[in-house]
Amino acid sequence: WQTTDFTAAPPVWTTTTDSRPSLSIHSIAFSPVNSNVIYAGTGGSSSLGINGPAVGIYKSTNGGATWQVINPNGMFTGLGIPRIIPTSLNGGQTMFLATDPGPGAGGVYRSDDGGGTWHPLSGFGGDGLPASNVTDLVENPSNANQFFAAIPNSIAGASAGIYKLDLGLGTNWVPVTNNIAGADLSTSIRIELSISPASANPVWASIINTGQYYQRIYRGVASGATMN
């Protein structure tokens, strides 16, 4: 839905997606190089207890007037997409997304052609990410090469935690879980992330447990090098 008069009482909202194959929108993001390019991830999340048809990504190149469905060979069918990150890298063509479908599949995917084609990064030993669902994915607002992925215990088990990618150093994701308590991670079904634009770029991780309660909030300083 879109409004162009959000200060009005009440504002008017309109939508152009009623005819799309799913009305369940889990995430939305604007391209940082072209604000007319918008991406929306469909589907629900087992960790949130939200169900909805997962049919892939919606992409608009005209500010939301029309949308196309991106789901190459059905690779995202059934996979809820809680986060899409269009970047400024590669002229805005490089993108990342996270999938959180619950037991079975999921992980981080990367595209280098504006979302036309994607390849999975999770579960392939060379990239360092475990084969597991990813409940959040964020980009450092002060470093376009730096990303963090949140992987709960629901599938990953002992590999649960926070992982960091710095494209300035390579393509491997490295664990930066550090001193997050194992007891907190062992009951995690969802981890939410946020990065402050402040000079130290602290990373905040909120851990939600099996009872759907906030277990703990951690703060990682020096771009996630240390979690407290």
Disulfide bonds with the S-S distance in Angstrom:
none
